[in-house]
Amino acid sequence: MLTTNYVDGAPNWIDLGTPDIAGAGTFYAGLFGWDFEPGGEEVGGYGMFRLDGRTVAGGMTVTEEQGPPSWNVYFRTSDADATARAVRDAGGGVLFEPMDVLDRGRMAVFTDPAGVPFGVWQPRATRGLEAVTDVGTLCWAELYTPDVAAAARFYRAVFGWEVSEMPFDGGTYTVVRPAAAPDEAAFGGLVPIGPDPVEDAGAPYWTPYFEVQDCDLTAARAEEMGGKVRLTPLFMEGVGRFAKLADPAGARFAVIASAPPSGA
C-alpha cells in the first residue's frame, strides 16, 4: 500500500500538465473536492492541488508543442543524478536532466525503453505528496506497456523494484513494490497495453489511480463536467470497483473504490 513514509522507488509525487489549468482546477474541484493554488513566477506558475489543506498533486500549463495533456508520475530517489545514470545504463532516455527546484528538492524526467515518460523527485524541503490512499488522493500507479517483462527489467535496474504476479480470472497481474519491501508495500502494476480494448497500443503511459467512495458516481460526475469515461466501472473481487477516465483536456487517469482489506 502506498503511504507518505516514502522510500526510494515509491511514487512520491504526481502532476498534471494541461493547456487549461484554470479549467482543470474547476474539473478536479468538482470531482475530488480539490483546491488549486497557482504558483508564482519563480516556479513558472506551477501550482498545487490541495485537499483539506494537504497537497495531493501539482499542476502546470503546457502548450501543444510541449506535449499532450497528461498526468505524470514521479518516484522517490535519494540521488537524482545517480538515477539518471542508471536510466541511461538500462536503455532509457533523459528528457530533463536533474535540476534543483528552489530549496524544495531535485527533479528529473526520463523515458523508459518503450518511450514512456516518468519522473523522479529527490526530496529536500518538500518530501512528497502530503496525502495518499485517502478518498480523493493517489492510491495506485499503473504502467501500460508493450512489454511487461522488459519494463520489469528496466525499472528493477533503475529502482530495484520487486515484482510479483497476482492471479485473477483469465490471467495474472504484475505487481511492483520498492526494493526489499514486503508484499503489502505494493504501489502499482505493469499491464500489457496491446490486448486492452480501450488503450492505444502505440501510446504506452503511466496513469495514477485516485481513491473514491463511489466509482459509478464519480464516473458519472466526470462525464457531466466534460470529461470522458474511457472504461465504464468494473468490479474485481478483492480489488474493488474501478473506472478509467479522462479530464476535459484529455489527460487520462483512473479511479477506484477499493475493496476493504481482507478480514476487515
C-alpha positions as CSV (number, residue, x, y, z in Angstrom):
1,M,0.0,0.0,0.0
2,L,1.2,3.5,-0.8
3,T,2.0,5.6,2.2
4,T,3.6,9.0,2.8
5,N,6.5,7.2,4.5
6,Y,8.3,7.4,1.2
7,V,11.2,5.1,0.3
8,D,13.3,5.1,-2.8
9,G,11.5,3.8,-5.8
10,A,8.0,4.5,-4.4
11,P,5.7,7.1,-6.0
12,N,6.0,10.4,-4.1
13,W,4.6,13.0,-6.5
14,I,2.2,13.4,-9.4
15,D,1.4,16.4,-11.5
16,L,-0.9,17.4,-14.3
17,G,0.3,19.1,-17.5
18,T,-2.7,20.8,-19.2
19,P,-3.4,23.6,-21.7
20,D,-6.1,25.0,-19.4
21,I,-5.0,24.9,-15.7
22,A,-7.9,27.0,-14.6
23,G,-10.4,24.6,-16.3
24,A,-8.6,21.7,-14.8
25,G,-8.9,23.3,-11.4
26,T,-12.7,23.6,-11.8
27,F,-12.9,20.0,-13.0
28,Y,-10.9,18.4,-10.2
29,A,-12.6,20.6,-7.6
30,G,-16.0,19.2,-8.8
31,L,-14.7,15.6,-9.0
32,F,-12.5,15.3,-5.9
33,G,-13.0,18.5,-3.9
34,W,-9.5,19.8,-4.7
35,D,-8.5,23.4,-4.5
36,F,-5.9,24.7,-6.9
37,E,-3.3,27.2,-5.7
38,P,-1.3,28.7,-8.6
39,G,2.4,29.3,-8.1
40,G,4.4,32.4,-8.7
41,E,6.9,33.5,-11.4
42,E,9.8,31.8,-9.5
43,V,8.2,28.4,-10.3
44,G,6.8,29.3,-13.7
45,G,3.2,29.3,-12.4
46,Y,3.5,25.7,-11.2
47,G,0.8,25.3,-8.6
48,M,-0.6,22.8,-6.1
49,F,-3.8,20.9,-5.8
50,R,-4.8,20.6,-2.2
51,L,-7.5,18.6,-0.4
52,D,-8.3,19.8,3.1
53,G,-5.1,21.8,3.1
54,R,-2.9,18.9,2.2
55,T,-1.0,18.8,-1.2
56,V,-2.3,15.9,-3.3
57,A,-0.8,16.9,-6.7
58,G,1.0,19.6,-8.7
59,G,-0.3,21.2,-11.9
60,M,1.0,23.4,-14.7
61,T,0.2,24.8,-18.1
62,V,1.7,23.1,-21.0
63,T,1.5,24.1,-24.7
64,E,0.8,21.8,-27.6
65,E,4.4,22.0,-28.5
66,Q,5.5,20.8,-25.0
67,G,3.3,17.7,-25.2
68,P,-0.2,16.4,-24.8
69,P,-2.3,16.8,-21.6
70,S,-1.2,14.2,-19.2
71,W,-0.8,13.1,-15.6
72,N,2.9,12.4,-14.7
73,V,4.1,10.1,-12.0
74,Y,7.4,10.7,-10.0
75,F,9.3,8.2,-7.9
76,R,11.4,9.0,-4.9
77,T,15.2,8.9,-5.2
78,S,18.0,9.8,-2.8
79,D,20.2,10.8,-5.7
80,A,18.6,12.1,-8.9
81,D,22.0,12.2,-10.7
82,A,22.7,8.5,-9.9
83,T,19.3,7.6,-11.1
84,A,19.9,9.4,-14.4
85,R,23.0,7.3,-14.9
86,A,21.0,4.1,-14.1
87,V,18.3,5.1,-16.6
88,R,20.9,5.5,-19.3
89,D,22.7,2.3,-18.5
90,A,19.4,0.4,-18.6
91,G,18.4,1.7,-22.0
92,G,16.2,4.6,-21.1
93,G,16.4,8.3,-22.0
94,V,16.7,11.6,-20.2
95,L,14.1,14.3,-21.1
96,F,15.1,16.7,-18.4
97,E,18.4,16.5,-16.6
98,P,18.4,16.6,-12.8
99,M,17.7,20.1,-11.6
100,D,17.2,21.9,-8.3
101,V,13.7,23.3,-7.6
102,L,14.5,26.1,-5.2
103,D,15.1,24.5,-1.8
104,R,12.2,22.1,-2.3
105,G,14.1,19.2,-3.9
106,R,15.8,18.0,-7.1
107,M,13.9,16.5,-10.0
108,A,14.4,14.9,-13.4
109,V,12.3,13.4,-16.1
110,F,13.2,10.3,-18.0
111,T,11.7,7.8,-20.5
112,D,11.8,4.1,-20.3
113,P,12.8,1.9,-23.3
114,A,9.3,2.0,-24.6
115,G,9.3,5.8,-24.6
116,V,7.1,6.2,-21.5
117,P,7.9,9.4,-19.5
118,F,8.3,9.2,-15.8
119,G,10.0,11.5,-13.2
120,V,11.9,11.3,-10.0
121,W,11.8,13.6,-7.0
122,Q,14.8,13.9,-4.6
123,P,13.3,15.5,-1.5
124,R,14.7,18.3,0.4
125,A,12.1,20.8,2.0
126,T,9.3,19.0,0.2
127,R,9.2,15.3,1.0
128,G,6.4,14.5,-1.4
129,L,2.6,14.4,-1.5
130,E,1.1,15.2,1.9
131,A,-1.8,12.7,1.5
132,V,-2.2,9.4,-0.3
133,T,-4.6,6.4,-0.2
134,D,-7.3,8.6,1.4
135,V,-10.5,9.4,-0.6
136,G,-9.6,11.9,-3.3
137,T,-5.9,11.1,-3.3
138,L,-3.4,9.0,-5.2
139,C,-3.6,5.3,-4.2
140,W,-2.0,3.3,-7.1
141,A,0.0,3.8,-10.3
142,E,-0.2,1.6,-13.4
143,L,2.1,1.3,-16.4
144,Y,0.5,0.3,-19.7
145,T,3.4,-1.1,-21.7
146,P,4.0,-3.1,-24.8
147,D,6.4,-5.5,-23.0
148,V,5.8,-6.2,-19.3
149,A,8.9,-8.3,-18.8
150,A,11.1,-5.7,-20.4
151,A,9.5,-3.0,-18.3
152,A,10.1,-5.0,-15.2
153,R,13.8,-5.5,-16.0
154,F,14.2,-1.8,-16.7
155,Y,12.6,-0.5,-13.5
156,R,14.3,-3.1,-11.4
157,A,17.6,-2.0,-12.8
158,V,16.8,1.7,-12.1
159,F,14.9,1.4,-8.8
160,G,15.5,-2.1,-7.5
161,W,11.7,-2.9,-7.7
162,E,10.4,-6.2,-6.6
163,V,8.0,-7.9,-9.0
164,S,5.3,-10.5,-8.2
165,E,2.3,-12.0,-10.1
166,M,-1.2,-11.8,-8.8
167,P,-3.6,-14.3,-10.4
168,F,-7.1,-13.4,-11.5
169,D,-9.7,-14.9,-13.7
170,G,-8.2,-15.1,-17.2
171,G,-4.6,-14.3,-16.3
172,T,-2.1,-12.6,-14.0
173,Y,-1.4,-9.1,-12.9
174,T,2.2,-7.9,-12.4
175,V,2.5,-6.0,-9.1
176,V,5.5,-3.9,-8.2
177,R,6.9,-2.7,-4.8
178,P,10.1,-1.0,-3.6
179,A,13.3,-2.9,-3.1
180,A,13.3,-5.4,-0.2
181,A,9.7,-4.3,0.7
182,P,7.0,-6.8,1.8
183,D,4.1,-7.6,-0.4
184,E,1.8,-5.2,1.4
185,A,4.1,-2.3,0.3
186,A,3.0,-2.8,-3.4
187,F,2.1,0.5,-5.0
188,G,1.4,-0.3,-8.7
189,G,1.2,-2.6,-11.6
190,L,2.5,-3.3,-15.0
191,V,-0.1,-4.1,-17.7
192,P,0.3,-5.2,-21.3
193,I,-1.2,-2.4,-23.4
194,G,-1.8,-4.4,-26.6
195,P,-4.8,-6.6,-25.5
196,D,-6.5,-3.7,-23.7
197,P,-9.6,-2.7,-25.8
198,V,-9.6,1.0,-24.6
199,E,-5.9,1.7,-24.9
200,D,-3.8,2.7,-27.9
201,A,-1.1,0.1,-28.3
202,G,1.2,2.8,-29.8
203,A,0.9,5.1,-26.8
204,P,2.1,3.4,-23.6
205,Y,1.9,5.5,-20.4
206,W,1.8,5.7,-16.6
207,T,-1.5,6.5,-15.1
208,P,-2.5,7.4,-11.5
209,Y,-5.4,5.9,-9.7
210,F,-7.4,8.0,-7.2
211,E,-9.4,6.6,-4.3
212,V,-13.1,7.4,-4.4
213,Q,-16.1,6.4,-2.2
214,D,-18.4,5.6,-5.2
215,C,-16.8,4.7,-8.5
216,D,-20.0,4.9,-10.5
217,L,-21.0,8.3,-9.1
218,T,-17.5,9.6,-9.8
219,A,-17.5,8.4,-13.4
220,A,-20.9,9.9,-14.0
221,R,-19.8,13.2,-12.4
222,A,-16.7,13.3,-14.6
223,E,-18.8,12.9,-17.7
224,E,-21.3,15.6,-16.6
225,M,-18.4,18.1,-16.2
226,G,-17.0,17.5,-19.7
227,G,-14.7,14.5,-19.0
228,K,-14.8,11.1,-20.6
229,V,-15.4,7.6,-19.3
230,R,-12.9,5.6,-21.2
231,L,-13.8,2.3,-19.3
232,T,-17.1,2.0,-17.6
233,P,-16.9,0.9,-13.9
234,L,-15.9,-2.7,-13.4
235,F,-15.7,-4.8,-10.2
236,M,-12.9,-7.1,-9.5
237,E,-13.1,-9.4,-6.4
238,G,-10.6,-8.5,-3.7
239,V,-9.6,-5.3,-5.6
240,G,-12.7,-3.1,-5.8
241,R,-14.7,-1.2,-8.4
242,F,-12.7,0.9,-10.8
243,A,-13.0,3.0,-14.0
244,K,-10.7,4.7,-16.5
245,L,-11.5,8.4,-17.1
246,A,-10.1,11.4,-18.9
247,D,-10.5,15.1,-18.0
248,P,-11.9,17.6,-20.5
249,A,-8.4,18.3,-21.9
250,G,-7.8,14.5,-22.5
251,A,-5.4,13.7,-19.6
252,R,-6.0,10.1,-18.6
253,F,-6.4,8.8,-15.1
254,A,-8.4,6.1,-13.2
255,V,-10.5,6.0,-10.1
256,I,-11.2,3.1,-7.7
257,A,-13.4,2.4,-4.7
258,S,-11.0,-0.2,-3.2
259,A,-12.3,-3.4,-1.6
260,P,-11.8,-3.4,2.2
261,P,-8.7,-5.3,3.4
262,S,-9.2,-9.0,3.9
263,G,-10.7,-9.6,7.4
264,A,-11.8,-6.0,7.8
